[in-house]
Amino acid sequence: MSTSSSKKAKPFDIFQALKQAPEDRVITIPAGEYLLNKPLEINRNVSIAGETGDPADVKLISKHGAAVVISASFARICAVTFTNLNADELESSSNLNRSSVVVVKSGESEIVNCVITGKGDGLVVSGAQSAPVLRHCKIENCSCGGVWIVDRGRALLYRCSVSQCGHAALAVCNHSVVKAIKTEVHHGFNIGAYIYQNSFGRFRDCTFHHNALTGFEIKNESDCVCESCQMNHNQEHGVCVWNDCVGRFEHCDIYDNMSIQFLSINSSPQLINSQIHESPGIGVMFHDKSGGQMESCEVFNTADASVVVSESSEPTITDCVFHHARQSGVMSILSAQGRFKNCEICLCQAGGVFIADNASPTFIDCYIHHNKECGVQILNQGEGKFYNNSFFDNSGCNWLIEKTAGDVVRQENSPNW
């Protein structure tokens, strides 16, 4: 009589599987939770995939710090959740392996359909040789930042979600670059996207919403291109561009943020073919020596002025429509200048244009109509140049130039006086 005994299967050893796998091999991780005493080092071109295709079924859990460190030229990781139990959470921590969940140190590896969550920063991309691609990933519930691209790093995010992170959800700094397509940055406990220190971002069809501070911010000589993006329901500004930055925002929809919808401070952004609306305060503000350009934009339903130009700013604003402001449509104050050409300013509660405090803007070929109180009000050493503008159906009067106003040039307006 023969007997047979079944041997218990050995637990899957991911470190041993990675060590033994040749280049280009696919390592399939069975469903389960794997507690890691050290980071999984991926330094060769292999593919790692969760067995079921659902990242919730395969979890790599680091006891402290990074669950995975990637330095391969081109590896691929798919359908895995990376997390940790503890990490160094100080912003000044320089040891990425101890302060992050996933670290990319070099290479153009792909991370697809993965979840990154835990203590410290979620994903850190560091160094000029780092350029990963993330597709269909979720970076969420990280106690510090969500995605940080630093020290000349680069990254591409496609259809990703970055949410509920303690610091900036998406930060790009120190000469780094990000490209994001159809990506959502939301419900963060700080800034949504933060591009700073000579960095660059390109965003298409992205949404930045319900963040505790500003939805999208660029700072310190940085630049970006945002195309067909939405910034809404953030607890501070929708967009803030400041400290000698530029940036191009085209076909964007910026609305219902708790402070100024679009704010430029000492910068020169371009705002083109965009809508700015439903503001509890100012719609667009150019402040502190800002230049820049607005073209073919619509600003409406603001509790304060549609557009404020202040503190020696001098933007060029063309082919725009400003309407249904509860204050003035355009406010120019504090030595501001600026050029408004072929704009329409209408249906505003406190007049179409307000100029004061040594401001001196120029209006050319504009239509100023159906505003309450007046079409243009100038006082307190405010000045201005008006050429070939049309005024009609303003309540009270078209021109209200107080005795305290400075020099006002009016040529070929209808009416001119």
C-alpha positions in Angstrom: 0.0 0.0 0.0 1.4 3.3 -1.1 0.8 6.7 0.5 1.3 10.1 -0.9 1.9 13.3 1.0 1.4 16.8 -0.4 4.2 19.3 0.1 3.2 22.8 1.2 4.1 25.3 -1.4 6.9 27.7 -0.5 5.9 31.3 -0.1 6.8 33.4 -3.1 10.2 35.2 -2.7 10.1 38.3 -4.8 13.7 39.2 -4.0 14.9 35.7 -5.2 12.6 35.9 -8.3 14.1 39.3 -9.2 17.6 38.1 -8.6 17.3 35.0 -10.8 15.3 36.6 -13.7 17.2 37.4 -16.8 16.7 40.6 -18.8 13.3 41.1 -20.3 11.7 38.3 -18.2 8.2 38.8 -16.8 7.9 38.2 -13.1 4.4 37.4 -12.0 3.6 38.1 -8.4 0.8 35.9 -6.9 -2.0 37.6 -5.0 -1.1 38.5 -1.4 0.6 40.9 0.9 4.4 40.9 1.0 6.2 42.5 4.0 9.6 43.9 2.9 12.5 44.5 5.3 14.3 46.5 2.6 13.4 48.1 -0.7 13.0 46.0 -3.8 15.8 47.2 -6.1 14.9 47.0 -9.8 18.1 47.7 -11.7 17.6 45.5 -14.7 15.1 45.6 -17.6 12.5 43.2 -16.3 8.7 43.3 -16.0 6.9 42.8 -12.8 3.1 42.2 -12.8 0.5 41.4 -10.3 -1.1 38.1 -11.0 -4.7 39.2 -11.2 -4.3 42.6 -12.9 -5.9 44.3 -9.9 -3.4 46.2 -7.8 -5.6 45.7 -4.7 -4.7 42.0 -4.9 -0.9 42.4 -4.7 0.6 44.6 -2.0 4.3 45.2 -1.4 4.6 46.7 2.1 7.8 48.2 3.3 8.4 48.3 7.1 10.1 51.6 6.7 10.6 53.9 3.7 10.7 52.8 0.1 9.0 49.6 -1.1 10.8 49.8 -4.4 13.7 51.7 -5.9 14.0 51.8 -9.7 17.2 52.4 -11.6 16.8 50.2 -14.6 17.0 51.6 -18.1 13.6 50.3 -19.0 11.6 48.2 -16.5 7.8 47.7 -16.4 5.7 47.4 -13.3 2.0 46.6 -13.5 -0.9 46.0 -11.2 0.8 46.3 -7.8 0.1 48.4 -4.7 3.2 49.9 -3.1 2.9 51.1 0.5 4.9 51.3 3.8 4.3 51.3 7.5 6.6 54.1 8.4 8.9 56.7 6.9 11.0 59.8 7.6 8.4 62.6 7.1 10.5 65.7 7.6 10.6 67.9 4.5 14.3 68.3 4.9 15.0 64.5 4.7 17.6 63.8 2.0 17.5 60.0 2.2 14.8 59.2 -0.4 14.9 55.5 0.4 13.7 56.3 3.9 11.3 59.1 3.2 9.3 57.8 0.1 7.2 54.9 -1.0 8.6 54.6 -4.6 11.9 56.1 -5.8 13.0 56.4 -9.4 16.7 57.2 -9.6 17.3 56.7 -13.3 15.8 55.2 -16.4 12.6 55.4 -18.5 10.7 52.7 -16.7 6.9 52.3 -17.0 4.6 52.1 -14.0 1.1 51.0 -15.1 -2.1 50.5 -13.2 -0.4 50.7 -9.8 -1.4 52.3 -6.5 1.2 54.2 -4.4 0.1 55.1 -0.9 1.6 55.4 2.6 4.0 57.4 4.8 6.2 60.2 3.5 6.2 61.1 -0.2 4.5 58.8 -2.6 6.6 58.8 -5.7 10.0 60.7 -6.0 11.7 61.1 -9.4 15.2 62.4 -8.8 18.1 63.2 -11.1 18.7 64.1 -14.8 18.8 60.4 -15.8 15.3 59.8 -14.4 12.3 59.9 -16.8 9.6 57.3 -15.9 6.2 57.0 -17.5 3.1 56.5 -15.3 -0.1 55.3 -16.8 -3.5 54.7 -15.1 -1.9 55.0 -11.6 -3.3 56.3 -8.4 -1.1 58.1 -5.9 -3.2 58.7 -2.9 -3.3 59.1 0.9 0.4 60.0 1.2 1.3 61.7 4.5 3.7 64.1 2.7 3.8 64.8 -1.0 2.2 62.8 -3.8 4.5 63.0 -6.8 7.7 64.9 -6.5 10.0 65.4 -9.5 13.3 67.0 -8.3 16.9 67.8 -9.3 16.4 67.8 -13.1 14.1 64.8 -13.1 11.4 64.2 -15.7 8.2 62.3 -15.8 5.1 61.7 -17.9 1.7 61.1 -16.2 -1.1 59.7 -18.4 -4.6 59.2 -17.0 -3.3 59.2 -13.4 -5.0 60.5 -10.2 -3.0 62.2 -7.4 -5.1 62.9 -4.3 -5.3 63.3 -0.5 -1.7 64.1 0.1 -0.3 66.0 3.0 2.0 68.4 1.1 1.8 69.4 -2.6 0.1 66.7 -4.5 2.3 67.2 -7.6 5.5 69.2 -7.2 8.2 69.8 -9.8 11.3 71.7 -8.7 14.9 72.5 -9.4 15.1 72.5 -13.2 12.7 69.5 -13.5 10.0 68.7 -16.1 6.6 67.1 -16.0 4.2 66.3 -18.7 0.6 65.3 -17.7 -2.3 64.2 -19.9 -5.8 63.6 -18.7 -4.6 63.5 -15.1 -6.6 64.6 -12.0 -5.0 66.4 -9.0 -7.5 66.7 -6.3 -8.5 66.8 -2.6 -5.0 67.5 -1.5 -4.3 69.0 1.9 -2.0 71.6 0.4 -1.3 73.0 -3.1 -2.5 70.8 -6.0 0.3 71.2 -8.6 3.4 73.3 -7.7 5.9 74.1 -10.4 8.9 76.0 -9.0 12.7 76.7 -9.1 13.3 77.0 -12.9 11.0 74.0 -13.7 8.6 73.4 -16.5 5.3 71.6 -16.9 3.1 70.7 -19.8 -0.5 69.8 -19.0 -3.3 68.8 -21.4 -6.9 67.9 -20.4 -6.0 67.9 -16.7 -8.2 68.8 -13.7 -7.1 70.4 -10.4 -9.9 70.6 -7.9 -10.8 70.5 -4.2 -7.3 71.2 -3.0 -6.9 72.9 0.4 -4.8 75.7 -1.1 -4.2 76.9 -4.6 -5.1 74.4 -7.4 -2.2 75.2 -9.7 0.9 77.4 -8.8 4.1 78.3 -10.6 6.9 80.2 -8.9 10.5 81.3 -9.1 11.3 81.7 -12.8 9.3 78.6 -13.9 7.1 78.1 -16.9 4.3 75.9 -18.0 1.8 75.2 -20.8 -1.8 74.3 -19.8 -4.2 73.3 -22.5 -7.9 72.5 -22.0 -7.4 72.2 -18.2 -9.8 72.9 -15.4 -9.1 74.5 -12.0 -12.1 74.6 -9.7 -13.3 74.4 -6.1 -9.8 74.9 -4.6 -9.7 76.7 -1.2 -7.5 79.5 -2.4 -6.7 80.6 -5.9 -7.4 78.6 -9.0 -4.1 79.6 -10.6 -1.2 81.6 -9.1 1.8 82.6 -11.2 4.4 84.5 -9.2 8.0 85.7 -8.8 9.2 86.2 -12.4 7.3 83.3 -14.1 5.6 83.0 -17.4 3.2 80.3 -18.5 0.6 79.8 -21.2 -3.0 78.9 -20.2 -5.1 78.1 -23.3 -8.7 76.9 -23.5 -8.8 76.5 -19.7 -11.9 76.7 -17.5 -11.1 78.3 -14.1 -14.1 78.7 -11.7 -15.5 78.5 -8.3 -12.2 78.7 -6.4 -12.5 80.4 -3.0 -10.2 83.4 -3.7 -8.9 85.0 -6.9 -9.4 82.7 -9.9 -6.3 83.7 -11.8 -3.5 85.7 -10.0 -0.3 87.0 -11.5 2.3 88.5 -9.2 5.5 90.0 -10.7 5.1 87.6 -13.7 4.1 87.6 -17.3 1.6 84.8 -18.1 -0.5 84.3 -21.2 -4.2 83.6 -20.7 -5.8 82.7 -24.0 -9.3 81.5 -25.1 -10.2 80.7 -21.5 -13.2 81.1 -19.2 -12.9 82.5 -15.7 -16.1 82.7 -13.7 -18.1 82.0 -10.6 -15.7 83.8 -8.3 -16.4 84.9 -4.7 -13.8 87.6 -5.3 -11.8 88.9 -8.2 -11.8 87.1 -11.5 -8.3 87.9 -12.9 -5.6 90.0 -11.2 -2.3 91.3 -12.5 -0.3 92.6 -9.5 3.1 93.9 -8.6 4.7 94.7 -11.9 3.1 91.9 -13.9 3.0 92.0 -17.6 1.6 89.2 -19.7 -1.3 88.8 -22.1 -5.0 88.0 -22.1 -6.6 87.2 -25.4 -10.1 86.1 -26.3 -11.1 85.3 -22.7 -14.4 85.6 -21.0 -14.6 86.7 -17.3 -18.0 86.7 -15.7 -20.1 86.2 -12.5 -17.5 87.6 -10.1 -18.3 89.1 -6.7 -15.6 91.7 -7.1 -14.1 93.1 -10.3 -13.7 90.9 -13.4 -10.2 92.1 -13.9 -7.9 94.1 -11.6 -4.6 95.6 -12.7 -2.5 97.0 -9.9 0.9 98.0 -8.5 2.6 99.1 -11.7 1.4 96.1 -13.8 1.1 96.4 -17.5 -0.6 93.5 -19.3 -2.0 93.5 -22.9 -5.6 92.5 -23.0 -7.3 92.0 -26.3 -10.6 90.6 -27.6 -11.9 89.8 -24.2 -15.4 90.0 -22.6 -16.0 91.1 -19.0 -19.5 90.9 -17.7 -21.8 90.5 -14.7 -19.3 91.6 -12.1 -20.8 92.8 -8.9 -18.1 95.5 -8.8 -16.4 97.1 -11.8 -15.7 95.2 -15.0 -12.1 96.5 -15.1 -10.3 98.1 -12.2 -6.9 99.8 -12.7 -5.2 101.2 -9.6 -1.8 101.9 -8.0 0.2 103.1 -10.9 -1.0 100.3 -13.2 -1.0 100.8 -16.9 -2.0 98.1 -19.4 -3.6 98.1 -22.8 -7.2 97.0 -23.5 -8.1 96.6 -27.2 -11.3 95.4 -28.8 -12.8 94.3 -25.4 -16.4 94.3 -24.3 -17.3 95.4 -20.8 -20.9 95.2 -19.8 -23.6 94.4 -17.2 -21.4 95.2 -14.2 -22.9 96.5 -11.0 -20.3 99.3 -10.2 -19.5 100.6 -13.6 -17.6 99.3 -16.5 -14.1 100.8 -15.8 -12.7 102.2 -12.6 -9.3 104.1 -12.6 -7.6 105.6 -9.6 -4.3 106.1 -7.7 -2.0 107.2 -10.5 -3.1 104.4 -12.8 -3.0 105.2 -16.5 -4.4 102.4 -18.8 -5.2 102.6 -22.5 -8.5 101.6 -24.1 -8.8 101.2 -27.8 -11.9 100.0 -29.9 -13.7 98.8 -26.8 -17.5 98.5 -26.2 -18.6 99.7 -22.7 -22.3 99.3 -22.2 -25.2 98.4 -20.0 -23.2 98.9 -16.8 -24.8 100.4 -13.7 -23.6 103.7 -12.2 -21.4 104.7 -15.2 -19.3 103.6 -18.1 -15.9 104.9 -16.9 -15.1 106.4 -13.5 -11.7 108.2 -12.9 -10.6 109.8 -9.7 -7.7 110.3 -7.2 -5.0 111.1 -9.9 -6.1 108.3 -12.1 -5.4 108.9 -15.8 -6.1 107.1 -19.0 -6.1 107.2 -22.8 -9.3 106.3 -24.7 -9.4 105.9 -28.5 -12.4 105.0 -30.6 -14.4 103.3 -27.9 -18.2 103.0 -27.9 -20.4 103.7 -24.9 -24.1 103.0 -24.7 -26.9 102.2 -22.3 -24.8 102.8 -19.1 -26.9 103.9 -16.1 -26.3 107.4 -14.9 -23.6 108.5 -17.4 -21.0 107.2 -19.7 -18.1 109.3 -18.3 -17.6 110.2 -14.6 -14.3 112.0 -14.4 -13.9 113.4 -10.9 -12.0 116.7 -10.1 -9.3 114.6 -8.5 -8.5 112.8 -11.7 -5.3 113.5 -13.6 -4.9 113.8 -17.4 -7.4 111.9 -19.5 -7.0 111.7 -23.3 -10.2 111.1 -25.2 -10.2 110.8 -29.0 -13.0 109.7 -31.4 -15.0 107.9 -28.7 -18.8 107.6 -29.1 -19.8 109.7 -27.2 -16.5 111.4 -26.5 -17.8 113.5 -23.5 
